[in-house]
């Protein structure tokens, strides 16, 4: 794990790192900050775990965490405080802080923190794996907001009552009827009144291929039929199957058939 240690006292930072190394030597990487502003800069490195002092010059720990959570929502935050009565408890709860440690922190407390973090990580992996099996969705568990957004998307789209097979069938039918136009996942999803991400997931889970790949397959299949005519120009074939750039059409055709359109046309002519 990448661990951030933020404290304005150098000896505290050294002591925390020493205890962490004693518990799990050579396992973690460390970054340090001496105040809240430095913490904000280091948050862009996305630490897995952070020990943050409450009282620091320039910017206090709670204010720094509140701002840093936007940059690194998956970080687990642990506050360091010298007060036996934790007057910031309500604010800490609002920020989703994992726990707080009373100074001076000993190796026993650090060991308990690391055991807790390892358990959370194990539980998160199990939950994510289970959700993937049940929903075929890779849930983002880094924050409640992101997970809620994914659940809302699923609820909104599935509330339409369209079975997966119907969604795939309608998407294929739309492609077959409109492949010659400038269409993509967004346009097809709009026609079906579902979100593009949901359509992409359903289509791939049911067919094994991406919707955009299926669209290319249909277009190239139609192009192969047109190229049996020896007198038709390649640029016209490209336009008739939905490619307004003949170079892009040639690239896709070659990738899918192993031949350029011209080579394929000559082969059929001969």
ChimeraX attribute file (.defattr): number of C-alpha atoms within 10 A of each C-alpha:
attribute: neighborCount
match mode: 1-to-1
recipient: residues
	/A:1	10
	/A:2	15
	/A:3	20
	/A:4	26
	/A:5	23
	/A:6	27
	/A:7	26
	/A:8	19
	/A:9	13
	/A:10	12
	/A:11	10
	/A:12	17
	/A:13	20
	/A:14	13
	/A:15	15
	/A:16	17
	/A:17	20
	/A:18	14
	/A:19	17
	/A:20	19
	/A:21	14
	/A:22	12
	/A:23	15
	/A:24	12
	/A:25	10
	/A:26	9
	/A:27	10
	/A:28	12
	/A:29	12
	/A:30	14
	/A:31	17
	/A:32	20
	/A:33	21
	/A:34	19
	/A:35	23
	/A:36	28
	/A:37	19
	/A:38	15
	/A:39	25
	/A:40	20
	/A:41	12
	/A:42	19
	/A:43	25
	/A:44	12
	/A:45	13
	/A:46	18
	/A:47	22
	/A:48	17
	/A:49	20
	/A:50	24
	/A:51	22
	/A:52	30
	/A:53	26
	/A:54	26
	/A:55	18
	/A:56	17
	/A:57	13
	/A:58	12
	/A:59	15
	/A:60	17
	/A:61	24
	/A:62	21
	/A:63	14
	/A:64	20
	/A:65	27
	/A:66	17
	/A:67	16
	/A:68	21
	/A:69	19
	/A:70	12
	/A:71	17
	/A:72	20
	/A:73	19
	/A:74	16
	/A:75	23
	/A:76	20
	/A:77	23
	/A:78	22
	/A:79	21
	/A:80	21
	/A:81	20
	/A:82	14
	/A:83	12
	/A:84	9
	/A:85	9
	/A:86	13
	/A:87	9
	/A:88	12
	/A:89	13
	/A:90	9
	/A:91	13
	/A:92	20
	/A:93	11
	/A:94	9
	/A:95	16
	/A:96	15
	/A:97	18
	/A:98	17
	/A:99	15
	/A:100	19
	/A:101	21
	/A:102	15
	/A:103	13
	/A:104	11
	/A:105	16
	/A:106	13
	/A:107	15
	/A:108	10
	/A:109	13
	/A:110	16
	/A:111	16
	/A:112	10
	/A:113	17
	/A:114	15
	/A:115	11
	/A:116	13
	/A:117	16
	/A:118	11
	/A:119	12
	/A:120	13
	/A:121	11
	/A:122	12
	/A:123	12
	/A:124	14
	/A:125	13
	/A:126	12
	/A:127	14
	/A:128	17
	/A:129	15
	/A:130	14
	/A:131	14
	/A:132	13
	/A:133	11
	/A:134	9
	/A:135	10
	/A:136	13
	/A:137	19
	/A:138	14
	/A:139	18
	/A:140	15
	/A:141	16
	/A:142	14
	/A:143	14
	/A:144	10
	/A:145	12
	/A:146	14
	/A:147	15
	/A:148	14
	/A:149	13
	/A:150	16
	/A:151	13
	/A:152	12
	/A:153	16
	/A:154	17
	/A:155	11
	/A:156	14
	/A:157	15
	/A:158	14
	/A:159	10
	/A:160	11
	/A:161	9
	/A:162	13
	/A:163	10
	/A:164	15
	/A:165	13
	/A:166	11
	/A:167	18
	/A:168	21
	/A:169	12
	/A:170	15
	/A:171	21
	/A:172	19
	/A:173	12
	/A:174	16
	/A:175	22
	/A:176	14
	/A:177	9
	/A:178	16
	/A:179	21
	/A:180	18
	/A:181	14
	/A:182	11
	/A:183	15
	/A:184	14
	/A:185	18
	/A:186	15
	/A:187	13
	/A:188	21
	/A:189	18
	/A:190	12
	/A:191	13
	/A:192	17
	/A:193	12
	/A:194	21
	/A:195	19
	/A:196	17
	/A:197	14
	/A:198	17
	/A:199	25
	/A:200	18
	/A:201	15
	/A:202	21
	/A:203	23
	/A:204	16
	/A:205	15
	/A:206	13
	/A:207	12
	/A:208	9
	/A:209	13
	/A:210	18
	/A:211	23
	/A:212	15
	/A:213	11
	/A:214	17
	/A:215	22
	/A:216	21
	/A:217	15
	/A:218	16
	/A:219	25
	/A:220	24
	/A:221	15
	/A:222	18
	/A:223	22
	/A:224	17
	/A:225	11
	/A:226	20
	/A:227	22
	/A:228	15
	/A:229	13
	/A:230	14
	/A:231	10
	/A:232	12
	/A:233	14
	/A:234	19
	/A:235	16
	/A:236	14
	/A:237	23
	/A:238	25
	/A:239	16
	/A:240	17
	/A:241	22
	/A:242	20
	/A:243	22
	/A:244	17
	/A:245	11
	/A:246	15
	/A:247	13
	/A:248	12
	/A:249	25
	/A:250	20
	/A:251	14
	/A:252	19
	/A:253	23
	/A:254	16
	/A:255	11
	/A:256	14
	/A:257	13
	/A:258	12
	/A:259	15
	/A:260	16
	/A:261	25
	/A:262	14
	/A:263	13
	/A:264	17
	/A:265	22
	/A:266	13
	/A:267	13
	/A:268	13
	/A:269	12
	/A:270	6
